[in-house]
Amino acid sequence: MEHAIVFLDRESVGANVRKPDFPHSYTEYQSTWTPEDIVDRLKDATIALINKVPMRAEVLKQLPKLKLIAVAATGTTWSTRPTAKKNGITVVNIRNYAFNTVPEHVIALMFALRRNLLAYVQDVKNGRWAEVDQFCFFDHPIRDIAGSTMGVVGYGAIGKEVAKRAKCLGMKILPYDVFPQEGLVDLETVLKESDVITLHCPLTPETQNMIGAKEFKMMKPTSILINTARGGLVDEAALAAALKAGTIAGAGFDVLTKEPPKEGNILLDLDMPNFIVTPHVAWASREAMQILADQLIDNIEAFVADKPQNVVV
């Protein structure tokens, strides 16, 4: 059997995607968003490659030839899993590829915020340094990483990699996870005792807005929050209020509740050097994207060989 492979959002993967080692045809589109285009482009496909294309129930029902959806990402919150299963469609995803890039992004945000780098860079650009009589100025607090405490909320593979790097920097680690494992502490302890809190949880009904006004009030006024996981983990309005009120010292986010934020976002309205937002790129080192692209093809080759791996449904 010759499989028909269609990649619906090729522009989302900045790496070489090798040709699968089985008979196939291959078509790619840089982006695809509307249900009509999805159905039209996949009408003859047996394998769909996607990243963030919204594959809903009403779409899947119109694709009787489709046998596999290979997601070029870890998250699959877009999918209607019961419909895929009912229609005999297997869904696979990418795993354990961002073990360097996400932790490095977390550490970069942490250093920038703890040392107030953005504030000092902006002050220098604005001529502040030229105004002082001493050789330097101390307008913004600078705090050491060594000797501080990091709370890791979500102590899976990525959370552990972040913790490993933080330990090398002389930090104490307070890990929290909903799944029992040795050495965990409760979330309240993380909130009250951490100087840096970093989130590495999946977005579920249970974790939606898990950090809100109540939690910010429990945190130290000198603490910072970093989120490179999912935007919905944090109540964005509560975060904006906490930053404006000085309830916490800063935050570094790589994710928002709606991406891209075409209709705006309360966090993007903040003009504060102690808030850093990056456009969901913590995962996107060249090295990590190549691992992802290679695993994407590994996944479809395994499926065709009747040895499916990384199966979600």
Long-range contacts (C-beta under 8 A, 24 or more apart in sequence): 1-46, 3-46, 3-47, 3-304, 4-44, 4-45, 4-46, 4-47, 4-65, 5-45, 5-46, 5-47, 5-48, 5-49, 5-300, 6-41, 6-42, 6-45, 6-47, 6-48, 6-49, 7-49, 7-50, 8-32, 8-38, 8-41, 8-42, 8-48, 8-49, 8-50, 8-53, 9-50, 9-51, 9-52, 9-53, 12-51, 12-52, 12-72, 13-51, 13-72, 13-289, 13-292, 13-293, 13-296, 14-284, 14-286, 14-289, 15-286, 15-289, 15-290, 15-292, 15-293, 16-290, 16-293, 17-293, 17-296, 17-297, 18-293, 18-294, 18-297, 19-297, 20-297, 20-300, 20-301, 20-304, 21-301, 22-301, 22-304, 22-305, 35-59, 39-63, 42-66, 47-300, 47-303, 49-296, 49-300, 52-78, 53-78, 54-78, 55-79, 55-80, 55-84, 56-80, 57-83, 60-84, 60-87, 60-89, 61-87, 63-87, 63-89, 67-303, 68-92, 68-300, 68-303, 70-296, 70-299, 70-300, 70-303, 71-312, 72-292, 72-293, 72-296, 73-292, 74-98, 75-202, 75-203, 75-230, 76-312, 77-203, 79-312, 79-313, 81-312, 81-313, 84-313, 85-313, 89-313, 90-303, 90-308, 90-311, 90-313, 91-311, 91-312, 91-313, 92-299, 92-300, 92-303, 92-308, 92-309, 92-310, 92-311, 92-312, 93-299, 93-310, 93-312, 94-292, 94-295, 94-296, 94-299, 94-310, 95-295, 95-310, 96-157, 97-283, 97-288, 97-291, 97-292, 97-295, 98-158, 98-282, 98-283, 98-288, 99-157, 99-158, 99-161, 100-161, 100-285, 100-287, 100-288, 101-282, 101-283, 101-284, 101-285, 101-287, 101-288, 102-158, 102-161, 102-162, 102-200, 102-228, 102-282, 102-283, 103-158, 103-161, 103-162, 103-164, 103-165, 104-165, 104-285, 105-228, 105-254, 105-278, 105-281, 105-282, 106-162, 106-198, 106-226, 106-228, 106-282, 107-162, 107-165, 107-166, 107-169, 109-226, 109-228, 109-252, 109-254, 109-276, 109-278, 110-145, 110-150, 110-196, 110-198, 110-224, 110-226, 110-252, 111-145, 112-252, 112-276, 113-224, 113-226, 113-249, 113-250, 113-251, 113-252, 113-274, 113-276, 114-142, 114-143, 114-144, 114-145, 114-148, 114-195, 114-196, 114-224, 115-142, 115-143, 116-140, 116-141, 116-142, 116-273, 116-274, 118-273, 118-274, 118-276, 119-273, 119-274, 122-273, 140-273, 141-222, 141-249, 143-195, 143-222, 145-169, 145-170, 145-171, 146-170, 146-171, 147-171, 148-172, 148-195, 148-196, 149-173, 149-174, 149-193, 149-194, 149-195, 149-196, 150-174, 150-194, 150-195, 150-196, 150-197, 150-198, 151-175, 151-176, 151-190, 151-191, 151-193, 151-194, 151-196, 151-197, 151-198, 152-176, 152-190, 152-198, 152-200, 153-177, 153-187, 153-190, 153-197, 153-198, 153-199, 153-200, 153-201, 153-210, 154-199, 154-200, 154-201, 154-202, 154-229, 155-181, 155-184, 155-200, 156-200, 158-200, 159-198, 159-200, 162-198, 162-200, 166-196, 171-196, 178-206, 188-218, 191-215, 191-218, 191-219, 192-218, 192-219, 192-220, 194-219, 194-220, 194-223, 195-220, 195-222, 195-223, 195-224, 196-223, 196-224, 196-226, 197-223, 197-224, 197-225, 197-226, 198-225, 198-226, 198-227, 198-228, 199-225, 199-226, 199-227, 199-228, 199-229, 199-233, 199-234, 200-228, 200-229, 201-229, 201-230, 201-233, 202-229, 202-230, 203-229, 203-230, 203-232, 203-233, 207-232, 207-233, 208-232, 208-233, 209-233, 209-234, 209-235, 210-234, 211-235, 211-238, 211-239, 212-238, 213-238, 213-241, 213-242, 216-241, 216-242, 216-247, 216-248, 217-247, 219-247, 219-248, 220-248, 220-249, 221-246, 221-247, 221-248, 221-249, 222-249, 223-248, 223-249, 224-248, 224-249, 224-250, 224-251, 224-252, 224-274, 225-250, 225-251, 225-252, 226-251, 226-252, 226-253, 227-251, 227-252, 227-253, 227-254, 227-255, 228-253, 228-254, 228-255, 228-282, 229-255, 230-255, 231-255, 231-256, 231-257, 231-258, 231-259, 232-257, 236-265, 236-266, 236-267, 237-266, 239-267, 240-266, 240-267, 240-269, 240-270, 243-270, 243-272, 243-274, 243-275, 244-270, 244-272, 249-274, 250-274, 250-275, 250-276, 251-275, 251-276, 252-276, 252-277, 252-278, 253-277, 253-278, 254-278, 254-279, 254-280, 254-281, 254-282, 255-280, 256-280
